[in-house]
Amino acid sequence: MARFTYTAEKADGEVYKGVAEAGDRFELYGIVRQEGGKIISLEEQGGNGWLSMTYWNSFLSRISEYEKILFARNLGAMLSAGLALARALAVIERQTKNAKMSAVVSSIVSDVRRGDTLHASLAKFPNVFPKLFVAMVRAGEEGGDLSQSLQVTSDQMERMYALKKKIRGALIYPCIILIAIFGISVLMMIEVVPTLASTFKEMGATLPLPTQIIIGTSDFLVQYTFLALGGVAGLIALIYFVAHTRAGKRGLDAFFLRLPLIGTMVREVNAARTARTLASLLSSGVDVITSLDIVADVVQNSYFREVVQAASKGVASGEPLSASFVRREDLYPAFVGEMMAVGEETGAVAEMLKRLALFYEDEVDRKTKDMSTIIEPFLMIFIGGAVGFFAVSMIAPIYQLSENI
């Protein structure tokens, strides 16, 4: 399969450029002719092997969440403006600056030009386009309103992306403070404490237990610096490995749920994510069971995933959608089950879910803004305690020496 850059002319005289993959030039002529165009010039792109810069740019680059949102939004806008699907995809391929995204879109363009559906082409890249994205596109293609479905998809992804950014932003401040404290502590252990320890030794001071602990830690860090760094790196790697095992993820999910402030936010974040995703899928025409199966993939906490999976089984056996959520009010707030039940009674489940999503997104937004204010006093207490312990441990021997003198 070769990759071509070409210039073509439409029947009305419009000249445009495009990039396509084809078996040879004759196949490319046929593809462009089916689109109603005539090739003026073309050039085969060489150097696509593993020695080329293009290959490594594509291999090393990653596709961000924001680029996926732009893809859905721009494609939907161009389709609503009347552009053909293959032409709209070709425009996006030329515009994108990400080498990996460009390669993905190029493959999708080639598939669409050969007659494949868009959702089938997207499904070939599960690491780029999640099940939610593919299901929404499929619903749009089957319902005959792909542009609207893509708009709904981009809105859904944008809201989830904004929610994730707010949570990360709220955690940045305490993380920076803790990292700074750790760095300063290590620096003092290596540079300051050895000087004080040698002074105490020369003067024959009797050291209390806290001072002995600090000096012992300092001696270890000075003598075995690389071993200590390796131990920290190994501990981080071990935590990362355990956190990615099934039992580790389960333990972390339970841990975060039981934290005083974070637990409430975890419940509200998962309620917002469940409601938003389910509302988008149902409003696009996806059936309830398929929608719940997709929501189970979107929800990251295993405890909430089990509730969604139970809801899917319950709906399949004839239970109302709200039943499983009402039974697990320890995870999903009671308001979620009640609103779902009202939506089922009034025949407006999707609308009620949208209201639920907005409500909990606003709640999470408010709490993330307040998080720094709430965490700051605890950080100050922790910093004060650490500084106080160090100061008392190192000053106590000095006082003893001055009294003896």
URJOBEL-V887365 format. One record per backbone hydrogen bond with DSSP energy under -0.5 kcal/mol. NH is the residue of the N-H (numbers start at 1). CO is the residue of the C=O. Records with the same first field share a line. If there is no record, write none. Layout:
BEGIN
NH: CO / CO
END
This chain:
BEGIN
2: 22
4: 20
5: 43
6: 18
7: 41
8: 16
9: 38
10: 14
11: 36
13: 10
16: 8
18: 6
20: 4
22: 2
28: 24
29: 25
30: 26
31: 27
32: 28
33: 29
34: 30
35: 31
36: 33
37: 32
38: 9
40: 7
41: 7
43: 5
45: 3
46: 44
52: 49
56: 52
57: 53
58: 54
59: 55
60: 56
61: 57
64: 62
68: 64
69: 65
70: 66
71: 67
72: 68
73: 69
74: 70
75: 71
76: 72
77: 73
78: 74
79: 75
80: 76
81: 77
82: 79
83: 78
88: 84
89: 85
90: 86
91: 87
92: 88
93: 89
94: 90
95: 91
96: 92
99: 97
102: 98
103: 99
104: 100
105: 101
106: 102
107: 103
108: 104
109: 105
110: 106
111: 107
112: 108
113: 109
114: 110
115: 112
116: 111
121: 117
122: 118
123: 119
124: 121
125: 122
128: 125
129: 125
130: 128
134: 130
135: 131
136: 132
137: 133
138: 134
139: 135
140: 136
141: 137
142: 138
143: 139
144: 140
145: 140
149: 145
150: 146
151: 147
152: 148
153: 149
154: 150
155: 151
156: 152
157: 153
158: 154
159: 155
160: 156
161: 157
162: 158
163: 159
164: 160
165: 161
166: 162
167: 163
168: 164
169: 165
170: 166
171: 167
172: 168
173: 169
175: 171
176: 172
177: 173
178: 174
179: 175
180: 176
181: 177
182: 178
183: 179
184: 180
185: 181
186: 182
187: 183
188: 184
189: 185
190: 186
191: 187
192: 188
193: 188
195: 192
196: 192
197: 193
198: 194
199: 195
200: 196
201: 197
202: 198
203: 199
204: 200 / 201
205: 200
207: 205
212: 208
213: 209
214: 210
215: 211
216: 212
217: 213
218: 214
219: 215
220: 216
221: 217
222: 218
223: 219
224: 220
225: 222
228: 224
229: 225
230: 226
231: 227
232: 228
233: 229
234: 230
235: 231
236: 232
237: 233
238: 234
239: 235
240: 236
241: 237
242: 238
243: 239
244: 240 / 241
245: 242
249: 245
250: 246
251: 247
252: 248
253: 249
254: 250
255: 251
256: 252
257: 253
258: 254 / 255
259: 255 / 256
263: 259
265: 261
266: 262
267: 263
268: 264
269: 265
270: 266
271: 267
272: 268
273: 269
274: 270
275: 271
276: 272
277: 273
278: 274
279: 275
280: 276
281: 277
282: 278
283: 279
284: 280
285: 282
286: 281
291: 287
292: 288
293: 289
294: 290
295: 291
296: 292
297: 293 / 294
298: 294
299: 295
305: 301
306: 302
307: 303
308: 304
309: 305
310: 306
311: 307
312: 308
313: 309
314: 310
315: 311
316: 312
317: 313
318: 315
319: 314
323: 320
325: 321
326: 322
327: 323
328: 324
329: 326
331: 328
332: 328
336: 333
337: 333
338: 334
339: 335
340: 336
341: 337
342: 338
343: 339
344: 340
345: 341
346: 342
347: 343
348: 343
352: 348
353: 349
354: 350
355: 351
356: 352
357: 353
358: 354
359: 355
360: 356
361: 357
362: 358
363: 359
364: 360
365: 361
366: 362
367: 363
368: 364
369: 365
370: 366
371: 367
372: 368
374: 370
375: 371
376: 372
377: 373
378: 374
379: 375
380: 376
381: 377
382: 378
383: 379
384: 380
385: 381
386: 382
387: 383
388: 384
389: 385
390: 386
391: 387
392: 388
393: 389
394: 390
395: 391
396: 392
397: 393
399: 395
400: 396
401: 397
402: 398
403: 399
404: 400
405: 401
END
